[in-house]
Amino acid sequence: MRRRTWIGVFGAMVLTSSLGLRGGSGSSAGVADVREVLNAFHRAASEADFDGYFALMDEGGSFLGTDASERWTKAEFMDYARPFMVEQGKGWAYKPRARRVSIMGKRTAWFDELLDNEKYGTLRGQGVLVFTKGTWKIAQYSYSFTVPNDRAKSVVELILAPEPGDQGGEP
């Protein structure tokens, strides 16, 4: 009976491993590779390295900024960022403070990270990477402001307040 139990446990381990169902964390090498891509992404942004920054994004990738209107394809985000990074030599610095990375199978990773920024304080970055052509690429990156729960009501009131000069009413 013991032999059957061990064979069953071993078989389940092999099946789980082959399906990539390892509790979502992935292999330590894969997680390290994803972390390095994200570190390089932030480094390139802070150095206004336009080519290096966008080389880390998947061709079909998207970027979501903090404003509700900021949803760009990679090409659109390149057009938005070019004047800052290329023409003005200005980047943006977000320093990762904490990061969680999970990998499913061999081709998909997702992450969330807390970032420190001189102007905005603490933000959250989150997104998805895909493994393609032998490397990890960012398929989606999204920034969001972190709002302490006890301050959320006053922040929402600011967001919902009419803009100066706004006449109100329906659009």
N, C-alpha and C positions, 0 to 999 in steps of 0.2 A: 504494500500500500504506500509506503514512504517513497519508493522509487517512482511510482506513478505521480505522486504529488510533486516531486522535484522535476520530473519531466514536464508536467503541466506548468509549473512556475517558470521553468526555463523557456518553454514554448511561448508563454505569454510575454516574457521579457524580449524574446527575439521579435515577435510580432509587433509589440509596442515600439521597439527600437526602429524596426523597418518602416513603420508608418509615421515616425517622427512625433509620436505622442509621448513626450518626455516632460509633461507638466508645463509645457509652454516655455521653458527656459532655453532649450537648445544646447548645442555643444558649446563648451567654453571657447573653442577656437572660433566658431561662428559668431558668438556674442562679441568676442574681442574684435573681430573684423568689422562688425556693425558699429561698435563703439568708435573705432578708428575712422570710419567714414564720417560719422557725426562730428567727431573732433575736427577732422579736416574741413568739413562744411563750415563750422563756426570759425575756424582759423582763416579760411579763405574770405569769409564775409568781413572779418575784422581787418584784414589786409587789403580789402577792396580788390581781391584777385578774381575778377569776373570769370575768366576762362576756367580757373580751378574750381570755383564755386559751382558753376553750372555743369561742369563735367561730372559732378557727383550726383546729378539728378538724372533720372530715367527720361528718355525722350517723350514719353507719354505722361510725365509727372505733372503734379500740380502743387501750388503753394497757396496757403490760406493765411492771410494776415490777421491782425487784431480787429480791423474794421469789417463790418458785415459785407461791405462792397469789395473787399480784397480777396477775390478768388481768381487765381490766374493759372493758365496752363504754363508749362515751362517757357514756351515762346513768348507769351504775354509778360511773364515775370522778367524775362531777359530784357524785353523792351522797356519795362518799368525801371529796372535796376541799372541799365546801361548808362544813363546820364549821371547817376550818382557814382557808380564804381569806375567807369571808364573815363568819362569826361571830367568829373570833379575829383576823382581819386578818393572818394569817401566810402567807407564801409560801415558796418554796424557790428557792435561787439556785444555778444551774449555769452556769458561765461557759465558753462554747465556746473551745477552744484550737486545734483543727484540725477541718476538715470537708471531706468529699468528697461531691459531689452528682453524680448521673447522671440523665439524662432519656432516656426512650425514647419516640419518637413525640412527641405533643403533649399527652398526658394523664396520663403516669405518671412519677414521679420517685422515686428512692430515695437515701438518704444514710446516712453514718455519721459520727460526730463524737466527738472526745475532749472531755470536760467536766471542769472543776475545780470541786470542791465543798469548802467549809470543813470539813464533818464527815466526808465519805467519801473525800476525795482525788480521784483520777482515776477517772472512769466513762466508759463508752461509751454513747452514744445512737445508735440506728439506727431507721430506719423508712421509710415510704412515704407519698408525697403524691399526690393526684389533682387534676387540673385540672377543675373543675366550676363551671358558672355564672360563667365569666370570672375565676376565681381559684383559687389553689392551696390545698388543704385537707389537713391531716394525717389520713391514713387509718389509720396505725398508728405508734405511738411506743413504743420499748422501751429501758429502761435496763439496763445490766449493769455489774457491778464488773469492773475489770480486775485480773487476778492475774498477777504475774510468774511465769513458768514455774518458776523455782527455788524458789518459795514455794507452788506449787499443792498439793503433797502435804500440807503442814501445814494449809492452808486446808480441804482436803477432809476431813482428819481432824477438824477442828473441826466441820464441817457434819455429819459422820456420827456424832459423839459423842452419846451419850444426853443429853437435857436433864436438869438437876438434878431429882430427884424422879421421873424416868421409870422405870417398873418394867420396861421392855423387853418383849420378847415380841411376838407378832403382834397387830395391831389387832382 
